[in-house]
Every structure is written in C-alpha cells, then in structure tokens.
Amino acid sequence: MKPILECQGLTKKYGNIYALSNLSLTLERGQIVGLLGLNGSGKTTLIKLINGLITSTAGQVLINGMLPGADTKKLVSYLPERSYLNDHMKVEEILSYFSDFYENFNVVHARAMLSDLDIDTHARLRTLSKGTKEKVQLVLVMSRDAELFILDEPIGGVDPAARDYILQTILTNYNENATILLSTHLITDIENMLDRVLFIQKGQLVLNATVDEIRTAKRESVDSLFREVFKC
C-alpha cells in the first residue's frame, strides 16, 4: 500500500522569500501527526500545497501516489483555520450540501455529533458564536470517511470545556487506516493523542520523530522539546 502522503523536495518561494525550502517527508497510514512550528514557519504553506490550493516552486506532493487534484479530493478532508462556509446558510442546509457534494459524508454521524454539542441545526451560521462555528466545521470534516484529515488549528477558537470533547471526536471519528495531520499551537492539549510530530522552522523540516522516540531518547515531553528547539 502506498504512503498516504509524500512530499518530495517541496519548495515554495514568494519573491526572494522561501516559505518552504526543499522539504521532504513521508507519512504512512494509521497515525495522528502533529505539525508544529512558530507563526511564519511554513505550516500553512505546506497545508495549502497538500490541498492543491497553491502550486509549488519546485518539488511535488503525492497523495496516495497521485498529484493533488480531482482524484485526491475524496481522499482528503480539510479543516482550514478560517471558515469557508456561507454565513447565511442554516446548519441543516450545510449538512445537505455536504451530503450532495461528498459521497463519503456520513450525515447521520454528523447529526449525532451536533446534537452532543447542543448545536441547533435550524440556526443560521451567522447567528452562532465563533467557537460554535468552528465546532460545526470540525463536525463536517470528521464526518467524512476520508484517508487523510488535515486540521488547521481545530481547537484554537473553542472554550477549554469543549476541547476534550472535540479531541475525543477527532480520536474516535476516523478509521484506523486513515492519517490525521494536525496543526496547532496548543501542544499540551494534544500531546497525548499524537503518534508522531513534525517540527518546521523557516520552511525546513527540523524534526520528524515519533512521540515515543522523543520521550525515550530526549527524556522530555513534546512541549518541552518544542520550547527548547524554538527558544520560546
């Protein structure tokens, strides 16, 4: 079986500035991977390249051996940092839209999660708080039977009380052969659920290791290693 994600010599340049520089990595299936780095490190650029939202200056991205495009859209479920949903639509209408657009969308599962979060499906998105909107987006993304989930700051805008539920939702709502790539600044909140971490600094991959390797070899947590590497 092919790796779910391969980045080969990936470079993205804006003028004279390198957002990514010759980055290579391979992600196998069945793991939760933390994509970690300071603001401006290249995380968002990498995520956009994987999703085919921008094109690389050099190198390539392969998803299940294919270049990003129409054939990979059904394999990838993407949660962007900013909302892309129509504020005037009702949650119920968005559920119908996702059901029509994605063959692998489980609307029954989505309704159950929305109910658990006490979100009114008859409410228009514009009437919901920022945190509730983010919960709706996460429910939509995690209700797809995808092979690669890319989550950009999935818990950044929600209250601490909802974080445990959301993280549990992430853990229990993807199949064991899928991979989750999760970008966040809240390392301590997600560390216990991670299998592997990627550290990106100035557009380059400076660490690609399992959490067990870090704890065994470095004898420290992911959070403390992050602070050490990035001097924060």
C-alpha positions in Angstrom: 0.0 0.0 0.0 1.3 3.4 -0.9 2.0 6.1 1.7 -0.9 8.4 2.2 1.3 11.5 1.8 4.7 12.1 0.2 6.4 15.5 -0.1 9.5 15.4 -2.4 11.9 18.3 -2.4 9.0 20.7 -1.8 9.9 24.4 -2.2 7.6 27.4 -2.3 9.1 30.8 -2.9 7.4 34.3 -2.8 9.7 36.7 -4.5 13.0 36.3 -2.7 11.5 34.7 0.4 11.3 30.9 0.8 8.1 29.8 2.6 9.3 26.2 2.2 12.7 25.0 1.2 13.5 21.5 -0.2 11.1 19.8 2.3 10.7 16.0 2.0 8.7 13.7 4.2 6.6 10.6 4.0 3.5 9.9 6.2 2.2 6.3 6.5 -1.4 5.4 7.3 -2.9 5.0 10.7 -1.3 7.7 12.7 -2.0 11.1 14.2 0.7 13.6 13.4 1.3 17.0 14.9 2.5 19.7 12.6 4.3 22.2 14.8 6.2 25.4 14.4 6.1 29.1 15.1 4.0 31.6 13.1 5.6 32.0 9.7 7.4 28.7 9.8 5.7 27.3 6.7 3.0 25.2 8.2 0.1 26.9 6.4 2.0 26.9 3.1 2.6 23.1 3.4 -1.1 22.6 4.2 -2.2 24.6 1.2 0.2 22.7 -1.1 -1.1 19.4 0.1 -4.7 20.6 -0.6 -3.8 21.9 -4.1 -4.7 25.4 -3.2 -1.3 26.8 -4.3 1.4 25.4 -6.6 5.0 24.7 -5.6 8.0 26.4 -7.0 9.8 23.1 -7.0 9.2 19.5 -5.9 5.9 17.8 -5.6 3.2 16.5 -3.3 1.7 13.0 -3.7 -1.4 11.8 -2.0 -1.7 8.0 -2.3 0.7 8.3 -5.2 -1.3 11.0 -7.0 -0.7 14.7 -7.5 -3.3 16.9 -5.7 -6.4 17.2 -7.9 -9.9 16.0 -8.5 -9.0 12.4 -7.8 -7.5 13.2 -4.4 -10.3 15.5 -3.2 -12.3 12.5 -2.0 -9.3 11.2 0.0 -8.6 14.4 1.9 -10.9 16.1 4.5 -9.6 19.5 5.2 -10.4 21.9 8.1 -9.0 25.3 7.3 -8.1 27.8 10.1 -10.7 30.3 8.7 -14.3 29.5 7.9 -15.2 28.8 4.3 -18.9 28.2 4.9 -21.8 30.6 3.8 -22.8 32.5 6.9 -26.4 32.9 5.5 -27.0 29.1 5.3 -28.6 27.1 8.1 -26.6 24.3 9.6 -29.2 21.9 8.2 -28.7 23.3 4.7 -24.9 22.8 5.1 -25.5 19.2 6.0 -27.5 18.7 2.8 -24.8 20.4 0.8 -22.1 18.2 2.2 -24.3 15.1 1.6 -24.7 16.0 -2.0 -21.1 17.1 -2.6 -19.2 14.3 -0.8 -20.1 10.6 -1.4 -18.2 9.7 1.8 -20.1 12.1 4.1 -22.0 10.4 6.9 -24.9 12.8 7.7 -26.2 10.5 10.5 -22.9 10.7 12.2 -22.8 14.5 11.8 -26.2 15.0 13.3 -25.3 12.9 16.3 -22.2 15.0 17.0 -24.1 18.2 16.5 -26.7 17.0 19.0 -23.9 16.1 21.5 -22.6 19.7 21.2 -26.2 21.2 21.6 -25.9 22.9 18.2 -29.3 23.8 16.7 -29.3 22.6 13.1 -32.0 25.1 12.2 -29.9 28.1 13.2 -28.2 30.2 10.5 -24.4 30.1 10.7 -24.2 33.9 11.2 -26.1 33.7 14.4 -23.6 31.3 16.0 -20.5 32.3 18.0 -17.1 31.9 16.5 -16.4 28.9 18.7 -19.7 27.2 17.7 -19.0 27.8 14.0 -15.6 26.1 14.4 -17.3 23.1 16.1 -19.7 22.9 13.1 -16.8 22.9 10.7 -15.0 20.2 12.7 -18.1 18.0 12.7 -18.4 18.3 9.0 -14.8 17.4 8.4 -14.7 14.5 10.8 -18.0 13.0 9.4 -16.3 12.1 6.1 -14.8 8.7 5.6 -11.5 10.1 4.3 -8.0 8.7 4.2 -6.2 11.9 5.2 -7.6 14.5 7.6 -5.8 17.9 7.6 -6.8 20.0 10.6 -5.5 23.6 10.9 -5.9 24.8 14.5 -9.1 22.7 15.2 -9.2 23.8 18.9 -7.8 27.3 18.7 -11.1 29.2 19.0 -13.2 26.9 21.3 -13.6 27.2 25.0 -11.5 24.8 27.2 -14.6 23.0 28.3 -15.3 21.9 24.7 -11.7 20.9 23.9 -11.9 17.5 25.5 -15.0 16.6 23.5 -13.5 17.9 20.3 -10.3 16.0 20.8 -12.2 12.8 21.6 -14.3 13.4 18.5 -11.1 13.5 16.4 -9.8 10.3 18.0 -13.0 8.3 17.6 -14.2 9.5 14.2 -11.6 8.4 11.7 -10.8 4.8 10.7 -7.6 3.1 11.8 -6.1 3.2 8.3 -6.5 7.0 8.0 -4.0 9.6 9.0 -4.6 12.9 10.7 -2.2 15.9 10.2 -3.0 18.4 12.9 -1.5 21.9 13.1 -1.9 23.7 16.4 -0.1 26.0 19.0 -1.8 24.2 21.9 0.7 21.4 22.2 0.0 20.4 25.8 -3.7 19.8 24.9 -2.9 17.4 22.0 0.4 15.8 23.0 -1.2 12.7 24.5 -3.1 11.9 21.3 -0.1 12.2 18.9 1.9 9.3 17.4 4.4 11.5 15.5 5.5 15.1 15.4 6.9 17.3 12.6 8.8 20.5 13.6 9.0 23.1 10.8 11.4 26.1 11.2 12.0 28.7 8.5 10.4 26.5 5.8 12.5 23.4 6.6 11.7 20.2 8.4 13.9 20.1 11.5 12.4 17.1 13.3 10.4 14.1 12.2 10.0 11.7 15.1 7.6 9.6 16.9 6.4 10.8 20.3 7.9 7.6 21.9 11.3 8.4 20.3 11.2 11.9 21.8 10.3 10.6 25.3 12.9 7.8 25.2 15.8 9.5 23.5 15.3 13.0 24.7 13.7 12.1 28.0 11.3 15.1 27.7 7.8 15.9 26.5 7.0 17.2 23.0 6.0 20.6 24.5 9.4 21.0 26.4 11.3 19.9 23.3 9.4 22.4 21.2 10.2 25.2 23.6 13.9 24.1 23.5 14.1 24.0 19.7 12.2 27.2 19.1 13.5 29.1 22.1 10.1 30.0 23.4 
